[in-house]
């Protein structure tokens, strides 16, 4: 079964939102105190949860359009690439050559899984 391009695009958007959710979790954790209410009422943590809810909605929409798990889930693995780019932009975390090699392998694997 061929995977529709719209399903792949929805998974790519989900991957980007997943990376934003990870950033929001990290930045929210940096702002949170020691009380449970500082977690539950933290706007960044709540926005991170919102990102992950959006990811699940996009998953369902993509699957509704059709497509193979073996094609779509490797696309979602690009979350790690988006997260590394966000970390570089927001925190100045360098992307080392070994990280770039891993990203290259990840993209190569996504390509091969889609074949």
C-alpha positions as CSV (number, residue, x, y, z in Angstrom):
1,X,0.0,0.0,0.0
2,X,1.3,3.4,-0.9
3,X,1.4,6.0,1.8
4,X,-0.4,9.3,0.8
5,X,1.8,12.4,0.8
6,X,-0.7,14.1,3.1
7,X,-0.1,11.5,5.7
8,X,3.6,12.0,5.5
9,X,3.2,15.8,5.8
10,X,1.0,15.4,8.8
11,X,3.6,13.2,10.5
12,X,6.3,15.7,9.6
13,X,4.3,18.5,11.3
14,X,3.7,16.2,14.2
15,X,7.5,15.6,14.5
16,X,8.1,19.4,14.6
17,X,5.4,19.9,17.2
18,X,6.9,17.0,19.2
19,X,10.2,18.8,19.3
20,X,8.5,22.0,20.3
21,X,6.8,20.1,23.1
22,X,10.2,18.8,24.3
23,X,11.5,22.3,24.4
24,X,8.5,23.5,26.3
25,X,8.9,20.7,28.8
26,X,12.5,21.6,29.4
27,X,11.9,25.3,29.7
28,X,8.9,24.7,31.9
29,X,10.9,22.4,34.1
30,X,13.5,25.2,34.5
31,X,10.7,27.6,35.7
32,X,8.9,25.1,38.0
33,X,9.3,25.1,41.7
34,X,9.1,22.2,44.1
35,X,5.4,22.1,44.5
36,X,3.0,20.0,42.4
37,X,1.0,23.2,41.6
38,X,4.1,24.7,40.0
39,X,4.0,21.8,37.6
40,X,0.2,21.8,37.0
41,X,-0.1,25.6,36.6
42,X,3.0,26.1,34.6
43,X,2.1,27.7,31.2
44,X,5.1,26.2,29.4
45,X,4.4,22.7,30.7
46,X,0.7,23.0,29.7
47,X,1.7,24.2,26.3
48,X,4.0,21.2,26.0
49,X,1.1,19.0,26.8
50,X,-0.9,20.8,24.2
51,X,1.8,20.1,21.6
52,X,1.6,16.4,22.4
53,X,-2.2,16.4,22.2
54,X,-1.8,18.0,18.7
55,X,0.7,15.3,17.8
56,X,-1.8,12.6,18.6
57,X,-4.5,14.3,16.6
58,X,-2.2,14.6,13.7
59,X,-1.3,10.9,14.0
60,X,-5.0,9.9,13.9
61,X,-5.6,12.3,10.9
62,X,-2.7,10.8,9.1
63,X,-3.7,7.2,9.7
64,X,-7.3,8.1,8.6
65,X,-5.9,9.2,5.2
66,X,-4.1,5.8,4.9
67,X,-0.5,4.8,5.0
68,X,2.0,2.3,6.4
69,X,3.3,2.4,10.0
70,X,6.7,1.5,8.6
71,X,6.7,4.6,6.5
72,X,5.1,7.1,8.9
73,X,6.8,6.3,12.2
74,X,10.3,6.8,10.8
75,X,9.2,10.3,9.7
76,X,8.2,11.0,13.2
77,X,11.8,10.1,14.2
78,X,12.8,13.4,12.7
79,X,11.7,14.8,16.0
80,X,15.2,14.2,17.2
81,X,16.6,16.4,14.4
82,X,14.1,19.2,15.1
83,X,14.9,19.0,18.8
84,X,18.7,19.3,18.1
85,X,18.1,22.3,15.9
86,X,15.9,23.9,18.6
87,X,18.5,23.3,21.2
88,X,21.1,24.9,19.0
89,X,18.9,28.0,18.3
90,X,17.5,28.4,21.9
91,X,20.3,27.1,24.1
92,X,23.3,27.3,21.9
93,X,23.9,23.6,22.2
94,X,26.3,22.6,19.5
95,X,25.5,20.0,16.9
96,X,28.7,17.9,16.9
97,X,29.9,16.0,13.8
98,X,28.8,12.7,15.5
99,X,25.3,14.2,16.0
100,X,25.2,15.3,12.3
101,X,26.2,11.8,11.3
102,X,23.4,10.3,13.4
103,X,21.0,12.8,11.7
104,X,22.2,11.7,8.3
105,X,21.7,8.1,9.2
106,X,18.2,8.9,10.5
107,X,17.2,10.6,7.3
108,X,18.8,7.7,5.3
109,X,16.8,5.2,7.4
110,X,13.6,7.2,6.8
111,X,14.2,7.2,3.1
112,X,14.9,3.4,3.1
113,X,11.9,2.6,5.2
114,X,9.7,4.6,2.7
115,X,10.9,2.4,-0.1
